[in-house]
Amino acid sequence: YLGRPWKEYSRTVFIECNLEALITPQGWMPWSGDFALKTLYYGEFKNTGSGSERSSRVSRSSEVPAEHVDTYSVKSFIQGDEWIPTSS
């Protein structure tokens, strides 16, 4: 699985990852009850590999819109461009 809801307002995003066959077609762990389901965000963007097929994903899984991908970058999320050196 890619993950499960741990807390309200949790976000889990996989961007340009190689997802192997060990990732189930549903992607996200089944969850009984409705705790945290109304506020969580599961996102995926341009992943590859045999575990990246999204057609059977749980309904709460989303494709991250291209214009929102930078929101989850190290630069935006933890001001990484200020303290993490770039590799060239």
PDB file of N, CA, C and O in Angstrom, chain B, residues numbered from 101:
ATOM      1  N   TYR B 101       0.824  -1.198   0.000  1.00  0.00           N
ATOM      2  CA  TYR B 101       0.000   0.000   0.000  1.00  0.00           C
ATOM      3  C   TYR B 101       0.866   1.259   0.000  1.00  0.00           C
ATOM      4  O   TYR B 101       2.035   1.221   0.383  1.00  0.00           O
ATOM      5  N   LEU B 102       0.282   2.362  -0.430  1.00  0.00           N
ATOM      6  CA  LEU B 102       0.959   3.653  -0.399  1.00  0.00           C
ATOM      7  C   LEU B 102       0.818   4.332   0.956  1.00  0.00           C
ATOM      8  O   LEU B 102       1.665   5.144   1.330  1.00  0.00           O
ATOM      9  N   GLY B 103      -0.228   4.016   1.688  1.00  0.00           N
ATOM     10  CA  GLY B 103      -0.427   4.634   2.990  1.00  0.00           C
ATOM     11  C   GLY B 103      -1.831   4.408   3.504  1.00  0.00           C
ATOM     12  O   GLY B 103      -2.619   3.664   2.921  1.00  0.00           O
ATOM     13  N   ARG B 104      -2.124   5.067   4.610  1.00  0.00           N
ATOM     14  CA  ARG B 104      -3.443   5.012   5.242  1.00  0.00           C
ATOM     15  C   ARG B 104      -3.650   6.300   6.027  1.00  0.00           C
ATOM     16  O   ARG B 104      -2.673   6.987   6.326  1.00  0.00           O
ATOM     17  N   PRO B 105      -4.893   6.656   6.373  1.00  0.00           N
ATOM     18  CA  PRO B 105      -5.124   7.898   7.111  1.00  0.00           C
ATOM     19  C   PRO B 105      -4.706   7.764   8.574  1.00  0.00           C
ATOM     20  O   PRO B 105      -5.269   6.956   9.312  1.00  0.00           O
ATOM     21  N   TRP B 106      -3.740   8.539   8.984  1.00  0.00           N
ATOM     22  CA  TRP B 106      -3.273   8.491  10.378  1.00  0.00           C
ATOM     23  C   TRP B 106      -3.916   9.571  11.231  1.00  0.00           C
ATOM     24  O   TRP B 106      -4.271   9.330  12.385  1.00  0.00           O
ATOM     25  N   LYS B 107      -4.063  10.737  10.676  1.00  0.00           N
ATOM     26  CA  LYS B 107      -4.610  11.879  11.423  1.00  0.00           C
ATOM     27  C   LYS B 107      -5.535  12.674  10.505  1.00  0.00           C
ATOM     28  O   LYS B 107      -5.479  12.537   9.283  1.00  0.00           O
ATOM     29  N   GLU B 108      -6.372  13.494  11.097  1.00  0.00           N
ATOM     30  CA  GLU B 108      -7.172  14.408  10.297  1.00  0.00           C
ATOM     31  C   GLU B 108      -6.238  15.398   9.603  1.00  0.00           C
ATOM     32  O   GLU B 108      -5.196  15.769  10.144  1.00  0.00           O
ATOM     33  N   TYR B 109      -6.619  15.809   8.423  1.00  0.00           N
ATOM     34  CA  TYR B 109      -5.886  16.768   7.600  1.00  0.00           C
ATOM     35  C   TYR B 109      -4.528  16.249   7.130  1.00  0.00           C
ATOM     36  O   TYR B 109      -3.665  17.040   6.752  1.00  0.00           O
ATOM     37  N   SER B 110      -4.329  14.936   7.149  1.00  0.00           N
ATOM     38  CA  SER B 110      -3.064  14.384   6.655  1.00  0.00           C
ATOM     39  C   SER B 110      -3.018  14.473   5.132  1.00  0.00           C
ATOM     40  O   SER B 110      -4.049  14.432   4.460  1.00  0.00           O
ATOM     41  N   ARG B 111      -1.798  14.597   4.604  1.00  0.00           N
ATOM     42  CA  ARG B 111      -1.579  14.637   3.162  1.00  0.00           C
ATOM     43  C   ARG B 111      -0.462  13.669   2.836  1.00  0.00           C
ATOM     44  O   ARG B 111       0.586  13.663   3.482  1.00  0.00           O
ATOM     45  N   THR B 112      -0.698  12.857   1.831  1.00  0.00           N
ATOM     46  CA  THR B 112       0.317  11.935   1.352  1.00  0.00           C
ATOM     47  C   THR B 112       0.341  12.053  -0.158  1.00  0.00           C
ATOM     48  O   THR B 112      -0.670  11.828  -0.824  1.00  0.00           O
ATOM     49  N   VAL B 113       1.500  12.407  -0.698  1.00  0.00           N
ATOM     50  CA  VAL B 113       1.615  12.657  -2.128  1.00  0.00           C
ATOM     51  C   VAL B 113       2.844  11.932  -2.667  1.00  0.00           C
ATOM     52  O   VAL B 113       3.925  12.000  -2.081  1.00  0.00           O
ATOM     53  N   PHE B 114       2.667  11.242  -3.780  1.00  0.00           N
ATOM     54  CA  PHE B 114       3.768  10.582  -4.481  1.00  0.00           C
ATOM     55  C   PHE B 114       3.910  11.253  -5.836  1.00  0.00           C
ATOM     56  O   PHE B 114       2.979  11.237  -6.642  1.00  0.00           O
ATOM     57  N   ILE B 115       5.084  11.850  -6.092  1.00  0.00           N
ATOM     58  CA  ILE B 115       5.326  12.579  -7.330  1.00  0.00           C
ATOM     59  C   ILE B 115       6.531  11.982  -8.041  1.00  0.00           C
ATOM     60  O   ILE B 115       7.625  11.900  -7.484  1.00  0.00           O
ATOM     61  N   GLU B 116       6.306  11.564  -9.290  1.00  0.00           N
ATOM     62  CA  GLU B 116       7.353  11.006 -10.149  1.00  0.00           C
ATOM     63  C   GLU B 116       8.142   9.901  -9.452  1.00  0.00           C
ATOM     64  O   GLU B 116       9.373   9.880  -9.496  1.00  0.00           O
ATOM     65  N   CYS B 117       7.424   8.992  -8.815  1.00  0.00           N
ATOM     66  CA  CYS B 117       8.040   7.852  -8.129  1.00  0.00           C
ATOM     67  C   CYS B 117       7.901   6.597  -8.983  1.00  0.00           C
ATOM     68  O   CYS B 117       6.961   6.467  -9.767  1.00  0.00           O
ATOM     69  N   ASN B 118       8.839   5.685  -8.823  1.00  0.00           N
ATOM     70  CA  ASN B 118       8.736   4.377  -9.453  1.00  0.00           C
ATOM     71  C   ASN B 118       8.078   3.445  -8.445  1.00  0.00           C
ATOM     72  O   ASN B 118       8.701   3.056  -7.457  1.00  0.00           O
ATOM     73  N   LEU B 119       6.834   3.090  -8.688  1.00  0.00           N
ATOM     74  CA  LEU B 119       6.065   2.262  -7.767  1.00  0.00           C
ATOM     75  C   LEU B 119       6.083   0.816  -8.254  1.00  0.00           C
ATOM     76  O   LEU B 119       5.592   0.517  -9.342  1.00  0.00           O
ATOM     77  N   GLU B 120       6.639  -0.060  -7.462  1.00  0.00           N
ATOM     78  CA  GLU B 120       6.783  -1.470  -7.820  1.00  0.00           C
ATOM     79  C   GLU B 120       5.467  -2.228  -7.647  1.00  0.00           C
ATOM     80  O   GLU B 120       4.483  -1.678  -7.153  1.00  0.00           O
ATOM     81  N   ALA B 121       5.462  -3.488  -8.056  1.00  0.00           N
ATOM     82  CA  ALA B 121       4.270  -4.338  -8.015  1.00  0.00           C
ATOM     83  C   ALA B 121       3.769  -4.597  -6.600  1.00  0.00           C
ATOM     84  O   ALA B 121       2.627  -5.022  -6.428  1.00  0.00           O
ATOM     85  N   LEU B 122       4.584  -4.356  -5.590  1.00  0.00           N
ATOM     86  CA  LEU B 122       4.113  -4.567  -4.214  1.00  0.00           C
ATOM     87  C   LEU B 122       3.023  -3.580  -3.825  1.00  0.00           C
ATOM     88  O   LEU B 122       2.339  -3.789  -2.823  1.00  0.00           O
ATOM     89  N   ILE B 123       2.845  -2.503  -4.597  1.00  0.00           N
ATOM     90  CA  ILE B 123       1.743  -1.566  -4.367  1.00  0.00           C
ATOM     91  C   ILE B 123       0.476  -2.182  -4.960  1.00  0.00           C
ATOM     92  O   ILE B 123       0.428  -2.487  -6.152  1.00  0.00           O
ATOM     93  N   THR B 124      -0.532  -2.360  -4.138  1.00  0.00           N
ATOM     94  CA  THR B 124      -1.779  -2.970  -4.598  1.00  0.00           C
ATOM     95  C   THR B 124      -2.500  -2.046  -5.583  1.00  0.00           C
ATOM     96  O   THR B 124      -2.289  -0.833  -5.553  1.00  0.00           O
ATOM     97  N   PRO B 125      -3.347  -2.599  -6.452  1.00  0.00           N
ATOM     98  CA  PRO B 125      -4.087  -1.755  -7.394  1.00  0.00           C
ATOM     99  C   PRO B 125      -4.937  -0.684  -6.701  1.00  0.00           C
ATOM    100  O   PRO B 125      -5.111   0.404  -7.250  1.00  0.00           O
ATOM    101  N   GLN B 126      -5.470  -0.972  -5.501  1.00  0.00           N
ATOM    102  CA  GLN B 126      -6.254   0.027  -4.763  1.00  0.00           C
ATOM    103  C   GLN B 126      -5.355   1.154  -4.270  1.00  0.00           C
ATOM    104  O   GLN B 126      -5.825   2.267  -4.033  1.00  0.00           O
ATOM    105  N   GLY B 127      -4.083   0.875  -4.116  1.00  0.00           N
ATOM    106  CA  GLY B 127      -3.106   1.876  -3.723  1.00  0.00           C
ATOM    107  C   GLY B 127      -3.077   2.184  -2.243  1.00  0.00           C
ATOM    108  O   GLY B 127      -2.019   2.139  -1.616  1.00  0.00           O
ATOM    109  N   TRP B 128      -4.206   2.490  -1.692  1.00  0.00           N
ATOM    110  CA  TRP B 128      -4.286   2.962  -0.315  1.00  0.00           C
ATOM    111  C   TRP B 128      -4.980   1.929   0.558  1.00  0.00           C
ATOM    112  O   TRP B 128      -5.946   1.292   0.138  1.00  0.00           O
ATOM    113  N   MET B 129      -4.484   1.773   1.762  1.00  0.00           N
ATOM    114  CA  MET B 129      -4.992   0.756   2.679  1.00  0.00           C
ATOM    115  C   MET B 129      -6.482   0.956   2.954  1.00  0.00           C
ATOM    116  O   MET B 129      -6.930   2.078   3.193  1.00  0.00           O
ATOM    117  N   PRO B 130      -7.248  -0.140   2.917  1.00  0.00           N
ATOM    118  CA  PRO B 130      -8.673  -0.029   3.261  1.00  0.00           C
ATOM    119  C   PRO B 130      -8.835   0.508   4.687  1.00  0.00           C
ATOM    120  O   PRO B 130      -7.993   0.276   5.554  1.00  0.00           O
ATOM    121  N   TRP B 131      -9.917   1.218   4.901  1.00  0.00           N
ATOM    122  CA  TRP B 131     -10.136   1.856   6.191  1.00  0.00           C
ATOM    123  C   TRP B 131     -11.584   1.691   6.584  1.00  0.00           C
ATOM    124  O   TRP B 131     -12.476   2.036   5.809  1.00  0.00           O
ATOM    125  N   SER B 132     -11.839   1.172   7.772  1.00  0.00           N
ATOM    126  CA  SER B 132     -13.223   1.054   8.233  1.00  0.00           C
ATOM    127  C   SER B 132     -13.571   2.289   9.049  1.00  0.00           C
ATOM    128  O   SER B 132     -12.718   2.858   9.731  1.00  0.00           O
ATOM    129  N   GLY B 133     -14.802   2.687   8.975  1.00  0.00           N
ATOM    130  CA  GLY B 133     -15.208   3.909   9.652  1.00  0.00           C
ATOM    131  C   GLY B 133     -14.916   5.108   8.777  1.00  0.00           C
ATOM    132  O   GLY B 133     -14.523   4.963   7.619  1.00  0.00           O
ATOM    133  N   ASP B 134     -15.110   6.300   9.334  1.00  0.00           N
ATOM    134  CA  ASP B 134     -14.888   7.501   8.534  1.00  0.00           C
ATOM    135  C   ASP B 134     -13.890   8.472   9.163  1.00  0.00           C
ATOM    136  O   ASP B 134     -13.773   9.614   8.719  1.00  0.00           O
ATOM    137  N   PHE B 135     -13.161   8.018  10.206  1.00  0.00           N
ATOM    138  CA  PHE B 135     -12.183   8.899  10.838  1.00  0.00           C
ATOM    139  C   PHE B 135     -11.196   9.423   9.805  1.00  0.00           C
ATOM    140  O   PHE B 135     -10.583   8.639   9.079  1.00  0.00           O
ATOM    141  N   ALA B 136     -11.041  10.710   9.734  1.00  0.00           N
ATOM    142  CA  ALA B 136     -10.068  11.428   8.909  1.00  0.00           C
ATOM    143  C   ALA B 136     -10.353  11.391   7.411  1.00  0.00           C
ATOM    144  O   ALA B 136      -9.670  12.082   6.655  1.00  0.00           O
ATOM    145  N   LEU B 137     -11.315  10.628   6.960  1.00  0.00           N
ATOM    146  CA  LEU B 137     -11.534  10.494   5.524  1.00  0.00           C
ATOM    147  C   LEU B 137     -12.025  11.778   4.866  1.00  0.00           C
ATOM    148  O   LEU B 137     -11.769  11.996   3.682  1.00  0.00           O
ATOM    149  N   LYS B 138     -12.716  12.620   5.597  1.00  0.00           N
ATOM    150  CA  LYS B 138     -13.242  13.850   5.009  1.00  0.00           C
ATOM    151  C   LYS B 138     -12.186  14.940   4.869  1.00  0.00           C
ATOM    152  O   LYS B 138     -12.394  15.909   4.139  1.00  0.00           O
ATOM    153  N   THR B 139     -11.055  14.796   5.558  1.00  0.00           N
ATOM    154  CA  THR B 139     -10.052  15.862   5.541  1.00  0.00           C
ATOM    155  C   THR B 139      -8.706  15.436   4.968  1.00  0.00           C
ATOM    156  O   THR B 139      -7.827  16.283   4.805  1.00  0.00           O
ATOM    157  N   LEU B 140      -8.512  14.172   4.659  1.00  0.00           N
ATOM    158  CA  LEU B 140      -7.210  13.735   4.158  1.00  0.00           C
ATOM    159  C   LEU B 140      -7.054  14.047   2.675  1.00  0.00           C
ATOM    160  O   LEU B 140      -8.030  14.343   1.986  1.00  0.00           O
ATOM    161  N   TYR B 141      -5.818  13.977   2.193  1.00  0.00           N
ATOM    162  CA  TYR B 141      -5.542  14.144   0.769  1.00  0.00           C
ATOM    163  C   TYR B 141      -4.525  13.097   0.356  1.00  0.00           C
ATOM    164  O   TYR B 141      -3.416  13.053   0.890  1.00  0.00           O
ATOM    165  N   TYR B 142      -4.903  12.254  -0.599  1.00  0.00           N
ATOM    166  CA  TYR B 142      -4.010  11.277  -1.215  1.00  0.00           C
ATOM    167  C   TYR B 142      -3.801  11.732  -2.649  1.00  0.00           C
ATOM    168  O   TYR B 142      -4.763  11.835  -3.410  1.00  0.00           O
ATOM    169  N   GLY B 143      -2.570  12.004  -3.028  1.00  0.00           N
ATOM    170  CA  GLY B 143      -2.310  12.467  -4.378  1.00  0.00           C
ATOM    171  C   GLY B 143      -1.192  11.717  -5.056  1.00  0.00           C
ATOM    172  O   GLY B 143      -0.266  11.226  -4.411  1.00  0.00           O
ATOM    173  N   GLU B 144      -1.292  11.636  -6.372  1.00  0.00           N
ATOM    174  CA  GLU B 144      -0.260  11.010  -7.188  1.00  0.00           C
ATOM    175  C   GLU B 144      -0.058  11.841  -8.445  1.00  0.00           C
ATOM    176  O   GLU B 144      -0.993  12.456  -8.956  1.00  0.00           O
ATOM    177  N   PHE B 145       1.196  11.850  -8.941  1.00  0.00           N
ATOM    178  CA  PHE B 145       1.495  12.606 -10.155  1.00  0.00           C
ATOM    179  C   PHE B 145       2.640  11.949 -10.911  1.00  0.00           C
ATOM    180  O   PHE B 145       3.741  11.799 -10.381  1.00  0.00           O
ATOM    181  N   LYS B 146       2.377  11.566 -12.132  1.00  0.00           N
ATOM    182  CA  LYS B 146       3.376  11.030 -13.061  1.00  0.00           C
ATOM    183  C   LYS B 146       4.268   9.951 -12.458  1.00  0.00           C
ATOM    184  O   LYS B 146       5.484   9.959 -12.650  1.00  0.00           O
ATOM    185  N   ASN B 147       3.658   9.030 -11.732  1.00  0.00           N
ATOM    186  CA  ASN B 147       4.429   7.902 -11.218  1.00  0.00           C
ATOM    187  C   ASN B 147       4.583   6.863 -12.319  1.00  0.00           C
ATOM    188  O   ASN B 147       3.797   6.835 -13.266  1.00  0.00           O
ATOM    189  N   THR B 148       5.589   6.014 -12.196  1.00  0.00           N
ATOM    190  CA  THR B 148       5.853   4.963 -13.167  1.00  0.00           C
ATOM    191  C   THR B 148       5.955   3.629 -12.440  1.00  0.00           C
ATOM    192  O   THR B 148       5.910   3.575 -11.211  1.00  0.00           O
ATOM    193  N   GLY B 149       6.091   2.560 -13.208  1.00  0.00           N
ATOM    194  CA  GLY B 149       6.259   1.233 -12.633  1.00  0.00           C
ATOM    195  C   GLY B 149       4.951   0.479 -12.559  1.00  0.00           C
ATOM    196  O   GLY B 149       3.875   1.044 -12.758  1.00  0.00           O
ATOM    197  N   SER B 150       5.058  -0.803 -12.271  1.00  0.00           N
ATOM    198  CA  SER B 150       3.885  -1.678 -12.294  1.00  0.00           C
ATOM    199  C   SER B 150       2.868  -1.368 -11.199  1.00  0.00           C
ATOM    200  O   SER B 150       1.721  -1.803 -11.302  1.00  0.00           O
ATOM    201  N   GLY B 151       3.243  -0.639 -10.167  1.00  0.00           N
ATOM    202  CA  GLY B 151       2.308  -0.268  -9.110  1.00  0.00           C
ATOM    203  C   GLY B 151       1.689   1.101  -9.292  1.00  0.00           C
ATOM    204  O   GLY B 151       0.985   1.584  -8.404  1.00  0.00           O
ATOM    205  N   SER B 152       1.940   1.740 -10.435  1.00  0.00           N
ATOM    206  CA  SER B 152       1.476   3.119 -10.623  1.00  0.00           C
ATOM    207  C   SER B 152       0.133   3.244 -11.332  1.00  0.00           C
ATOM    208  O   SER B 152      -0.396   4.350 -11.439  1.00  0.00           O
ATOM    209  N   GLU B 153      -0.425   2.159 -11.812  1.00  0.00           N
ATOM    210  CA  GLU B 153      -1.717   2.203 -12.515  1.00  0.00           C
ATOM    211  C   GLU B 153      -2.808   2.673 -11.553  1.00  0.00           C
ATOM    212  O   GLU B 153      -3.014   2.070 -10.499  1.00  0.00           O
ATOM    213  N   ARG B 154      -3.500   3.743 -11.916  1.00  0.00           N
ATOM    214  CA  ARG B 154      -4.467   4.377 -11.013  1.00  0.00           C
ATOM    215  C   ARG B 154      -5.919   3.965 -11.242  1.00  0.00           C
ATOM    216  O   ARG B 154      -6.791   4.402 -10.492  1.00  0.00           O
ATOM    217  N   SER B 155      -6.205   3.160 -12.229  1.00  0.00           N
ATOM    218  CA  SER B 155      -7.606   2.877 -12.581  1.00  0.00           C
ATOM    219  C   SER B 155      -8.394   2.164 -11.481  1.00  0.00           C
ATOM    220  O   SER B 155      -9.622   2.250 -11.463  1.00  0.00           O
ATOM    221  N   SER B 156      -7.728   1.470 -10.572  1.00  0.00           N
ATOM    222  CA  SER B 156      -8.428   0.764  -9.486  1.00  0.00           C
ATOM    223  C   SER B 156      -8.213   1.411  -8.120  1.00  0.00           C
ATOM    224  O   SER B 156      -8.524   0.807  -7.093  1.00  0.00           O
ATOM    225  N   ARG B 157      -7.694   2.613  -8.100  1.00  0.00           N
ATOM    226  CA  ARG B 157      -7.424   3.281  -6.830  1.00  0.00           C
ATOM    227  C   ARG B 157      -8.718   3.550  -6.062  1.00  0.00           C
ATOM    228  O   ARG B 157      -9.796   3.664  -6.646  1.00  0.00           O
ATOM    229  N   VAL B 158      -8.583   3.646  -4.741  1.00  0.00           N
ATOM    230  CA  VAL B 158      -9.735   3.990  -3.911  1.00  0.00           C
ATOM    231  C   VAL B 158     -10.244   5.372  -4.311  1.00  0.00           C
ATOM    232  O   VAL B 158      -9.492   6.183  -4.851  1.00  0.00           O
ATOM    233  N   SER B 159     -11.509   5.632  -4.049  1.00  0.00           N
ATOM    234  CA  SER B 159     -12.138   6.875  -4.513  1.00  0.00           C
ATOM    235  C   SER B 159     -11.528   8.128  -3.892  1.00  0.00           C
ATOM    236  O   SER B 159     -11.628   9.207  -4.477  1.00  0.00           O
ATOM    237  N   ARG B 160     -10.911   8.016  -2.744  1.00  0.00           N
ATOM    238  CA  ARG B 160     -10.335   9.207  -2.104  1.00  0.00           C
ATOM    239  C   ARG B 160      -8.957   9.574  -2.653  1.00  0.00           C
ATOM    240  O   ARG B 160      -8.349  10.541  -2.194  1.00  0.00           O
ATOM    241  N   SER B 161      -8.459   8.818  -3.626  1.00  0.00           N
ATOM    242  CA  SER B 161      -7.174   9.097  -4.258  1.00  0.00           C
ATOM    243  C   SER B 161      -7.367  10.078  -5.407  1.00  0.00           C
ATOM    244  O   SER B 161      -8.360  10.004  -6.131  1.00  0.00           O
ATOM    245  N   SER B 162      -6.419  10.995  -5.575  1.00  0.00           N
ATOM    246  CA  SER B 162      -6.526  12.014  -6.618  1.00  0.00           C
ATOM    247  C   SER B 162      -5.267  12.074  -7.464  1.00  0.00           C
ATOM    248  O   SER B 162      -4.178  11.715  -7.016  1.00  0.00           O
ATOM    249  N   GLU B 163      -5.439  12.534  -8.693  1.00  0.00           N
ATOM    250  CA  GLU B 163      -4.298  12.868  -9.540  1.00  0.00           C
ATOM    251  C   GLU B 163      -3.989  14.333  -9.234  1.00  0.00           C
ATOM    252  O   GLU B 163      -4.858  15.193  -9.381  1.00  0.00           O
ATOM    253  N   VAL B 164      -2.758  14.623  -8.810  1.00  0.00           N
ATOM    254  CA  VAL B 164      -2.379  16.000  -8.497  1.00  0.00           C
ATOM    255  C   VAL B 164      -2.357  16.787  -9.805  1.00  0.00           C
ATOM    256  O   VAL B 164      -1.674  16.381 -10.746  1.00  0.00           O
ATOM    257  N   PRO B 165      -3.080  17.899  -9.892  1.00  0.00           N
ATOM    258  CA  PRO B 165      -3.019  18.714 -11.107  1.00  0.00           C
ATOM    259  C   PRO B 165      -1.599  19.257 -11.312  1.00  0.00           C
ATOM    260  O   PRO B 165      -0.933  19.636 -10.349  1.00  0.00           O
ATOM    261  N   ALA B 166      -1.147  19.291 -12.552  1.00  0.00           N
ATOM    262  CA  ALA B 166       0.217  19.737 -12.863  1.00  0.00           C
ATOM    263  C   ALA B 166       0.520  21.108 -12.258  1.00  0.00           C
ATOM    264  O   ALA B 166       1.638  21.357 -11.806  1.00  0.00           O
ATOM    265  N   GLU B 167      -0.463  21.986 -12.249  1.00  0.00           N
ATOM    266  CA  GLU B 167      -0.220  23.337 -11.722  1.00  0.00           C
ATOM    267  C   GLU B 167      -0.066  23.362 -10.200  1.00  0.00           C
ATOM    268  O   GLU B 167       0.316  24.391  -9.642  1.00  0.00           O
ATOM    269  N   HIS B 168      -0.355  22.247  -9.518  1.00  0.00           N
ATOM    270  CA  HIS B 168      -0.224  22.197  -8.056  1.00  0.00           C
ATOM    271  C   HIS B 168       0.982  21.390  -7.580  1.00  0.00           C
ATOM    272  O   HIS B 168       1.246  21.337  -6.379  1.00  0.00           O
ATOM    273  N   VAL B 169       1.711  20.767  -8.488  1.00  0.00           N
ATOM    274  CA  VAL B 169       2.830  19.901  -8.102  1.00  0.00           C
ATOM    275  C   VAL B 169       3.878  20.666  -7.301  1.00  0.00           C
ATOM    276  O   VAL B 169       4.403  20.133  -6.323  1.00  0.00           O
ATOM    277  N   ASP B 170       4.193  21.889  -7.684  1.00  0.00           N
ATOM    278  CA  ASP B 170       5.216  22.666  -6.970  1.00  0.00           C
ATOM    279  C   ASP B 170       4.852  22.924  -5.513  1.00  0.00           C
ATOM    280  O   ASP B 170       5.738  23.169  -4.694  1.00  0.00           O
ATOM    281  N   THR B 171       3.580  22.873  -5.178  1.00  0.00           N
ATOM    282  CA  THR B 171       3.142  23.041  -3.790  1.00  0.00           C
ATOM    283  C   THR B 171       3.799  22.015  -2.884  1.00  0.00           C
ATOM    284  O   THR B 171       4.052  22.282  -1.709  1.00  0.00           O
ATOM    285  N   TYR B 172       4.073  20.839  -3.434  1.00  0.00           N
ATOM    286  CA  TYR B 172       4.633  19.741  -2.643  1.00  0.00           C
ATOM    287  C   TYR B 172       6.142  19.600  -2.804  1.00  0.00           C
ATOM    288  O   TYR B 172       6.717  18.614  -2.341  1.00  0.00           O
ATOM    289  N   SER B 173       6.788  20.551  -3.443  1.00  0.00           N
ATOM    290  CA  SER B 173       8.241  20.471  -3.628  1.00  0.00           C
ATOM    291  C   SER B 173       8.963  20.858  -2.340  1.00  0.00           C
ATOM    292  O   SER B 173       8.403  21.525  -1.470  1.00  0.00           O
ATOM    293  N   VAL B 174      10.200  20.431  -2.240  1.00  0.00           N
ATOM    294  CA  VAL B 174      11.031  20.783  -1.083  1.00  0.00           C
ATOM    295  C   VAL B 174      11.136  22.299  -0.971  1.00  0.00           C
ATOM    296  O   VAL B 174      11.126  22.848   0.131  1.00  0.00           O
ATOM    297  N   LYS B 175      11.234  22.969  -2.105  1.00  0.00           N
ATOM    298  CA  LYS B 175      11.352  24.431  -2.118  1.00  0.00           C
ATOM    299  C   LYS B 175      10.149  25.087  -1.443  1.00  0.00           C
ATOM    300  O   LYS B 175      10.316  25.965  -0.595  1.00  0.00           O
ATOM    301  N   SER B 176       8.964  24.676  -1.806  1.00  0.00           N
ATOM    302  CA  SER B 176       7.753  25.291  -1.255  1.00  0.00           C
ATOM    303  C   SER B 176       7.426  24.810   0.146  1.00  0.00           C
ATOM    304  O   SER B 176       7.016  25.591   1.006  1.00  0.00           O
ATOM    305  N   PHE B 177       7.610  23.523   0.364  1.00  0.00           N
ATOM    306  CA  PHE B 177       7.136  22.915   1.598  1.00  0.00           C
ATOM    307  C   PHE B 177       7.996  23.247   2.811  1.00  0.00           C
ATOM    308  O   PHE B 177       7.465  23.564   3.876  1.00  0.00           O
ATOM    309  N   ILE B 178       9.312  23.178   2.664  1.00  0.00           N
ATOM    310  CA  ILE B 178      10.204  23.442   3.809  1.00  0.00           C
ATOM    311  C   ILE B 178      11.305  24.446   3.466  1.00  0.00           C
ATOM    312  O   ILE B 178      12.380  24.423   4.065  1.00  0.00           O
ATOM    313  N   GLN B 179      11.033  25.322   2.505  1.00  0.00           N
ATOM    314  CA  GLN B 179      11.999  26.323   2.068  1.00  0.00           C
ATOM    315  C   GLN B 179      13.365  25.685   1.781  1.00  0.00           C
ATOM    316  O   GLN B 179      14.412  26.238   2.116  1.00  0.00           O
ATOM    317  N   GLY B 180      13.320  24.521   1.161  1.00  0.00           N
ATOM    318  CA  GLY B 180      14.526  23.751   0.887  1.00  0.00           C
ATOM    319  C   GLY B 180      15.534  24.452   0.014  1.00  0.00           C
ATOM    320  O   GLY B 180      16.729  24.172   0.113  1.00  0.00           O
ATOM    321  N   ASP B 181      15.090  25.362  -0.843  1.00  0.00           N
ATOM    322  CA  ASP B 181      16.039  26.076  -1.693  1.00  0.00           C
ATOM    323  C   ASP B 181      16.961  26.982  -0.885  1.00  0.00           C
ATOM    324  O   ASP B 181      17.982  27.438  -1.400  1.00  0.00           O
ATOM    325  N   GLU B 182      16.616  27.247   0.364  1.00  0.00           N
ATOM    326  CA  GLU B 182      17.447  28.094   1.218  1.00  0.00           C
ATOM    327  C   GLU B 182      18.543  27.327   1.948  1.00  0.00           C
ATOM    328  O   GLU B 182      19.518  27.936   2.390  1.00  0.00           O
ATOM    329  N   TRP B 183      18.415  26.009   2.088  1.00  0.00           N
ATOM    330  CA  TRP B 183      19.397  25.275   2.881  1.00  0.00           C
ATOM    331  C   TRP B 183      19.819  23.918   2.313  1.00  0.00           C
ATOM    332  O   TRP B 183      20.727  23.284   2.849  1.00  0.00           O
ATOM    333  N   ILE B 184      19.180  23.470   1.249  1.00  0.00           N
ATOM    334  CA  ILE B 184      19.572  22.212   0.618  1.00  0.00           C
ATOM    335  C   ILE B 184      20.261  22.543  -0.699  1.00  0.00           C
ATOM    336  O   ILE B 184      19.658  23.172  -1.568  1.00  0.00           O
ATOM    337  N   PRO B 185      21.519  22.128  -0.860  1.00  0.00           N
ATOM    338  CA  PRO B 185      22.220  22.431  -2.112  1.00  0.00           C
ATOM    339  C   PRO B 185      21.612  21.658  -3.285  1.00  0.00           C
ATOM    340  O   PRO B 185      21.157  20.526  -3.121  1.00  0.00           O
ATOM    341  N   THR B 186      21.607  22.269  -4.450  1.00  0.00           N
ATOM    342  CA  THR B 186      21.102  21.593  -5.636  1.00  0.00           C
ATOM    343  C   THR B 186      22.178  20.671  -6.188  1.00  0.00           C
ATOM    344  O   THR B 186      23.371  20.913  -6.009  1.00  0.00           O
ATOM    345  N   SER B 187      21.749  19.628  -6.851  1.00  0.00           N
ATOM    346  CA  SER B 187      22.715  18.735  -7.500  1.00  0.00           C
ATOM    347  C   SER B 187      22.691  19.025  -8.988  1.00  0.00           C
ATOM    348  O   SER B 187      21.628  19.239  -9.571  1.00  0.00           O
ATOM    349  N   SER B 188      23.850  19.031  -9.593  1.00  0.00           N
ATOM    350  CA  SER B 188      23.924  19.310 -11.028  1.00  0.00           C
ATOM    351  C   SER B 188      24.767  18.280 -11.711  1.00  0.00           C
ATOM    352  O   SER B 188      24.952  18.341 -12.927  1.00  0.00           O
TER     353      SER B 188
END
